[in-house]
Amino acid sequence: MLSFLKSKKTSEPASQYQQLGGEQGVRAMADRFYDIMESDPRAKDLLELHPQPLTSIRQKFFEFLSGWFGGPQLFTAKYGHPQLRARHLPFRIDIKMRDQWLLCMYQVLDEQVSDPLLHMQLKQQFTRLAHHMINTD
């Protein structure tokens, strides 16, 4: 879907959630992210931080992305404000972990986001988010 499309209900531009294909598109992104993490040896250390099996974390990531992209606030409704940095403080997140996370996310964007402007916007947003999560030198 193109980024300049308007929402059907209002004259405002479509949200990122809508541009990505709504629930189906955002779920595909969340699932692909974890597929890459599980299969790419370059993300081995990142995978080891995650509880196995990844079923529940995949769902939580989808719920977070849904709201973050301007769709239904599924995560907030279930768990409250995301407070991502606080929720991740128990885990050692350094530049290496950030880079492994971005490796997976950038691949998802390259595979699933064809609109150049949306791709660039999401890459910038995810890069800022990942850098913000660093809690260890």
N, C-alpha and C positions, 0 to 999 in steps of 0.2 A: 504494500500500500504506500502511496506517496505522502510525504510529510505535509504537503500543502492542502490535503483534503480536509474538508470541514466536517465537524461532527454533525450527524443527522438531526440532533435535537437543538443545537444552537449554531450560531455563526462563528463560534470560536474554532481555532485550528484543532485538528484531531490530536488527542493525547498520544504520547509515545506508546502507551498500551494499545490504543486503537491502531496506530501505524504498524505495530508489530504483529497484528492479527488477533488481538484480544487474548482470551484465555488460552486458546490453542497455541498461538504463537509464543506467548510468554512461557507456557509450560514446556514447549519444545526447547526453548532456550535454557531453562533450568535443568531439564533432563540431559541435554547435550553437554552442558557444562560438567556435570558429574560423570557422564560417559567418557569425556576427554580425560578428566582427572583420574579415572580408573584405568585407562588404557595407555596414557602417555607416560613413559618412564621418567620424563623430565618433571612430572608433578608428583613423584613418589613421596616426597617428604610431606607435601600438602595433604595427600590422601591419608597418610598415617595419622594426621591430626583429627580426622573425622571418624565418628562412631560408625561401626559397621553393623548391619547392612546400611546402605545409604538411603533407604526408602523414606524414612521420616525427614531427613535433612533435605532431600530433594523437594519434598512437599513444602517444608518451611521456606526454602529458597524461592520456590514458585510464589508462595503467598507474599513474601517480602517484595519480590520483583513486581508483582501485580500492583501493589500500592505505590511502590517507588516510581513506576512508569505512569502513574495517573489513573490506574484502574481501581477495582474494588480493594478496599483496605483490609484484606483478609488476615494478614499477619497481626495488625493492630487490634482487630476485633478479637482474635484468639489469645494473644500474648501481651498486649499493651504496646506502648511505643517501642520501636525497634532498638533504640539505644545500642547501635551496633558495636561501637567501641567498648562500651561497658560489658556487653555480652561476650566479647572476645578477649577481655583482659586475662582470663585464666589460661589462655593459650599464648605461646611464644610466637609472636608475629614480627618477623624481621624483614629486611629487604629481600632475602631469598624466598620467604613465604609469599611476600607481596608479588614478586616476579612470577612465581609458579601459579599463583591465582590469576594474574593477568594473562599469562600464557594461555590458560584454559579459556578465559573470557574473551580474549582477542580472537581466538580461533572460532568461538561461537559467533561472534560478530561477523567475522569474515565469511562464515558459511551461511548465516541466516539473515543478515541485514544487507539488502542490496541497494537501498537508497543511500547515496553518498553522504548527504547532509545528516541523516539520522545516524548512520554508522559513525561519523565523526563526533557527533554530539554524545552518543553513548560511550564511545571510546574515552572521551574526555571525562565524562561523569564517572565511569568505572575506574579510571586511573586515579582521579581525585579520591574516590572512596577507598581504594586499595591503599593508597599512600597514607590516608588518615588512620587506617587500622594498625599501622606499625606501632608496636608498643615495646620493642626491644632493639637495642643497638646491634 
